[in-house]
Amino acid sequence: MNTSDTNTPQGGASRVRLTLILKHHQGLVLDDVQSRLKASNWWFDFPPEGVEIVSWEVVMGFAQICILDVPADRLAEVNVELERRAWGVFSVGVHPSYDFVPVRERIKKRVLAGGQ
């Protein structure tokens, strides 16, 4: 997703990038996690259709980190699906985020040109 294009011409956000931190509940072993995710239809119903998975990483010993590109008008739906499917398996942190790579490149160019 090109974050410079996340606003409509009227200035309203059209898409939101969310970073999810999904930490397994410590009392669950992998078989418990997998059976609960299967029972909640996690693998097929999350994220909801029309929501793009930008990346999904496992950070061993910490959490799964999932980055989603969400149409702004579907944000509440993503929240409800997390409540339906992830609660009881994961503690869930939801953080609005953006792709810093293009910002970093602009800063590098500015610094090379003598700016800050």
C-alpha positions as CSV (number, residue, x, y, z in Angstrom):
1,M,0.0,0.0,0.0
2,N,1.3,3.4,-0.9
3,T,0.6,5.4,2.3
4,S,0.8,8.7,0.5
5,D,-2.4,7.7,-1.3
6,T,-4.4,6.8,1.7
7,N,-6.4,10.0,1.7
8,T,-9.2,10.8,-0.7
9,P,-9.2,14.1,-2.5
10,Q,-11.7,15.4,0.1
11,G,-9.2,14.6,2.8
12,G,-11.0,11.6,4.4
13,A,-9.0,8.4,5.0
14,S,-10.0,5.7,2.5
15,R,-7.8,2.9,4.0
16,V,-6.2,2.2,7.4
17,R,-3.1,0.2,8.1
18,L,-3.4,-1.9,11.3
19,T,-0.6,-3.7,13.0
20,L,-1.9,-6.5,15.2
21,I,0.2,-8.1,18.0
22,L,-1.3,-11.5,18.6
23,K,0.2,-13.1,21.7
24,H,-0.8,-16.7,22.6
25,H,-2.3,-17.1,26.0
26,Q,0.5,-18.7,28.1
27,G,-1.8,-21.4,29.5
28,L,-2.5,-22.9,26.0
29,V,-0.3,-25.4,24.3
30,L,-0.1,-25.5,20.5
31,D,-2.8,-28.2,20.1
32,D,-5.1,-26.1,22.2
33,V,-4.4,-23.0,20.1
34,Q,-4.9,-24.9,16.8
35,S,-8.2,-26.5,17.9
36,R,-9.6,-23.2,19.1
37,L,-8.6,-21.4,15.9
38,K,-10.2,-24.2,13.9
39,A,-13.4,-24.1,16.0
40,S,-13.7,-20.3,15.4
41,N,-13.1,-20.7,11.6
42,W,-10.1,-18.4,12.0
43,W,-8.3,-19.7,9.0
44,F,-11.2,-18.9,6.7
45,D,-13.0,-15.9,8.3
46,F,-10.1,-13.7,9.4
47,P,-9.4,-11.2,8.1
48,P,-12.7,-10.5,6.6
49,E,-13.0,-10.5,2.8
50,G,-11.7,-7.3,1.2
51,V,-9.1,-6.7,3.9
52,E,-5.6,-7.3,2.6
53,I,-2.8,-9.0,4.6
54,V,0.3,-6.9,4.0
55,S,2.5,-9.2,6.1
56,W,2.2,-11.8,8.9
57,E,5.3,-12.7,10.8
58,V,6.0,-15.0,13.8
59,V,8.4,-13.4,16.2
60,M,9.5,-16.5,18.2
61,G,9.0,-16.1,21.9
62,F,7.0,-12.9,21.5
63,A,3.9,-12.9,19.2
64,Q,2.5,-13.1,15.7
65,I,2.6,-9.7,14.1
66,C,0.0,-9.2,11.4
67,I,-0.2,-6.0,9.3
68,L,-3.5,-5.4,7.5
69,D,-4.6,-2.9,5.0
70,V,-8.3,-2.1,5.9
71,P,-10.9,0.0,4.1
72,A,-11.7,2.7,6.6
73,D,-15.4,1.9,6.6
74,R,-14.6,-1.8,7.5
75,L,-12.6,-1.1,10.7
76,A,-15.4,-2.0,13.0
77,E,-15.9,-5.3,11.1
78,V,-12.2,-6.2,11.7
79,N,-12.7,-5.5,15.4
80,V,-15.8,-7.7,15.6
81,E,-14.0,-10.5,13.8
82,L,-11.1,-10.3,16.2
83,E,-13.5,-10.5,19.1
84,R,-15.3,-13.5,17.6
85,R,-12.3,-15.5,16.5
86,A,-9.1,-14.5,18.4
87,W,-10.3,-13.8,21.9
88,G,-9.6,-16.8,24.2
89,V,-6.6,-17.8,22.0
90,F,-4.6,-14.5,21.8
91,S,-4.3,-11.3,23.7
92,V,-4.7,-8.8,20.9
93,G,-3.0,-5.4,20.5
94,V,-4.3,-3.3,17.6
95,H,-2.1,-0.3,16.5
96,P,-2.7,2.0,13.6
97,S,0.5,2.2,11.6
98,Y,2.1,3.3,8.4
99,D,4.9,2.3,6.0
100,F,7.9,4.3,7.1
101,V,10.2,3.3,4.2
102,P,9.0,6.1,1.8
103,V,9.2,8.6,4.7
104,R,12.8,7.4,5.5
105,E,13.8,7.8,1.9
106,R,12.4,11.4,1.8
107,I,14.4,12.2,5.0
108,K,17.6,10.8,3.5
109,K,17.2,13.0,0.4
110,R,16.6,16.0,2.5
111,V,19.6,15.3,4.7
112,L,21.8,14.8,1.7
113,A,20.7,18.2,0.4
114,G,21.8,19.8,3.7
115,G,18.5,19.8,5.5
116,Q,17.5,18.1,8.7
